[in-house]
């Protein structure tokens, strides 16, 4: 990791203990990291996190290294800490957390931020040596947004017509997950959007581009499709009407349209310019 944490130390822990006999203030965030920073490989970036309190709060950084695991980055400071990359590398991208800890009562305020590359389907060799048939965009989108995003780039949301294509999408998604800088935050989310819907007639799944009935399916039987309508705050009267694909085992699920998740576009054929990709 090409990373330096600039730690500005105002006084020692002993000084902090002495100051605790005075009135302790709640930390006030002075410089708050943005929600996200979009960078390219090799960019230089510095992210400042600063806070004020009496006595001065401790400020430090953590990085998410698993689904729910955060690892402390060495370097603690009083009041201000700078996360600095001289030349950002692939493994440096991901989710970071600035932690502001009051000196006396150890109360913490946490501010999350993400360093990511520009969002786009992983179709070319930018992050690896393999050209893919299906390119996953590792960003959050609803099903309608995913379809529109693919089409803006001259592609289609991935349509699966056969067991061979289904297996290829599983392989391409795995390749992309292992090489793409933005994929790491999705290690706990196995589902990606593909094209297909039965919203007009329950159980009749339609190819969203030709309007014809779909003939190939790879449902996670016997559980799916179940047209679950949800409950409580996530109740949907129409049920689950859009296709999601498991990048782990290649099975399908019917899902709520407005659930944000990554999605797969069908990449253009080699040498064919943009086009609409394989159909």
N, C-alpha and C positions, 0 to 999 in steps of 0.2 A: 504494500500500500504506500503510495507516494504522498504521505500525509504528514503535516506538522501542525500541532496544536500550540498556538501562541498563548501562553498562560501569563497573565499580568497579576502578579502577587502583591497585594497591598500590605498584609501583615500575617504573622504566623498564627497557627492554631492556638497557641498560648495567649496571644493578644486577643483572639476571638473569645476565649474563655473569660478573660478579665472583663471584656466589654459587655458580657452577658448580664452583669449586675445593673447595667443601664437599661433604659427603655428600648425594647426590641421592636423594630418596625417590620411590617410585612414587606417582602421584596417588591419593588416596582420595576417592571421590565422597561428598560430604556431603548435597547436595540433588539428587535425581535426578528429572527430569521424568517424569510419568506416561506410560503407553503412549499414551493418547489423552485429548483434552479435547473434550467435546460442548458446543457453544455455538450460540447463535442469532445471526443477523445483528444487528449493533448492540451486542452484548455487549462488556463490558470484560474483558480477560483479561491476566494476567501469569504467566509461566512462569519459574521460577527454576532455574538450573543452577549448582551450586557444588561446588568440590573443594579439597582441601588437599594440599600437598606442600612440600618444602623443596629449592629455592626455590619460590615460588608458581607454580602452573601458569597457562597462558594459556587462557582460556575464550571461545569464540565460537560463533556460530550459522550454520547453512546451511539453505537451502530447496531442495527438489527441484523442478526446473523442466522436467524431461524424464524419459524412461524410466530413464536411468541418470545424469542430470546433476544435480549439486548446485551451487548458487550461494552464495558467501559473502555474509552479511549484514554490512554495515559495523558496526564496533564490537567491539573486542577488549578483554578485561579480564583482570586477575589475580584468580584464585580464584572470582569470582562474576560471572555475567552474567544479566540479566533480559530475556526477550522480552516486550514489553508492547504491547498493542493497546488504545487508548482506546475505539475503537468498531469492532469487527471487520467488515470488508467481505467480499464474495464472493470476491475474488481473494486474500484473506488465508488462506483455508482451504487445507489441504494437509499435506504431510509436512515436518517440520523435524528438524534434527539438531543437538544440542549436541556440540561438539568440545572435549575437554579435552586440552591439549597440554603435556607436561612441558617445563619451561623449558630444560633443558640438552640432553637427548638427543632431544627432539622426538617422543617416543612419544605416540601419540594413543589416546584412548578416546572412542568415539562412542556417543551415546545418542539413539535415534530416538523421535519422538513425532508424533502426528497431531492436528491441529485439524479437527474435522468438525462438520457439522450433524447433528441427530437423524436416524437411519436410517428411511427410509420410501420407498415407490414414488413416483416423480415424476409424479403424475397431475393435480395442480392447477396454479394459476398463481403459486405461491409464488415461483418462481425465474425466471419468464418470462411472456409474454403469451399463450401457447398452451396450450390444454387438450389433453392427449394421450389416445390410445386405449389405448396400452400404456405403463405406467409402470415404468421401471427403478429398482430399488433398488441404489444403488452401494455395496454392502457385500458382504463375503464370506459365502457360504453353500454348503453341499452341495445337491444336487438335492432331497433330502427336506426339508431345512431351508427351502429356497426355497419349496417347495410349501406347507409349514406356515405360513410367514410371510405369504404372500399370503392364505391362508384365514383367519388370525387377524384380518385387516382386512376380511373379507367379500368378498374377491376370489378369483380363480383364478390359478394360474401360467399364463402366456400359452399359449394353444392357437392354432395356425395352421392354417386350413382352406383357404386359397386363395393364389394369387400376389398378389392385391390386399392381403390381410392381411399377407403376408410383407413386401411393399414398405412397408406402413404401419409395421410394427415397425422396419424398418431406418431409416425417416425419424424415427420417434419416439425411437429410441435415439440417433440423431445429435443431435437437438434437445436431448435431456436431457444428453448428454455435454458439450455446449458450454455449458450453462447451470447445471448442478447443481454446487454446491461440492465434493461428495464424489467427483466423477467423475475428478478430475485424476490421482489415484494409479493409475488403471486405464488410463493412456495406452499401456501395453505389453501389456494383456490385452484381446483383441478379442472374447472369447466370453462370452455370457450364457446362463443357463438358460432353457429353455422346456419345456412339458409334453409328455411322450411317453416310452414305454419299451418295449423288447423283452426284458425280463429273463425273462419266462415262457417265451417261445419265440423263439429267435434268428431275426431277420428279420421277425417279425410285430410291427409297432409299434402300440401300443394307446393310445387316448385315455384318459388317466388319470382322467377324470371320467365319461365315458359307458361306458367299458369296451369300446367298439367299435373295430374296426380303423381306423387312420388311412388316408386315401386321398390326401392331398396331402403331397408331400415336396419339399424343395429341397436335395438333397445336393450336397456339393462333389465332384462326379464328375470323374474316375473314382476318386479317392482314397477317398471315403467313400460308404457306411459300411464300415469295415474290421474292426470288432469286435476291435481290437488288444488283446491281453492284457497288454501291458507286459513288462517284464523286470527282473530283479534285485529291488530293494526295492519297485518299483511293480508287481510282477506281480499280476494279478487273474485267477483261474481262469475267472470268468464272462465276462470281457471287458468291452467298453464297451456299456452298455445304456440310456443316458439321453441326451436330446437337448440339444445346445448350438447356439446361433445366433450367427453372426458379425455383429457390429454394423457391420462395414466393408462387406461385400458381400452379406449376407443368406443366405449358404450355411449348410447344416447339417452337424453333425458328431455321430457317436455318441461318448459320453464316459463316463469313470468317474464314478459317482454321488458319490463322496466328494471330488471335486476342488472346492475353494472358489472361487466366482466370483460376480459380480453376477447378477441375475435380473430377469425382466420379469413383472409382473402385468398382467392385463387390467383396465383401469380401469372403475369403475362408469359406467353411462350417465348423461349429464347429466340432472339433475333426478330421478334414480331412487334417491336415497339411497345406502346402501352396496350392498346386493344382492350378486350374484355377478359383476357385470360382464358384458361381452358374451361370448356363447358361440358 
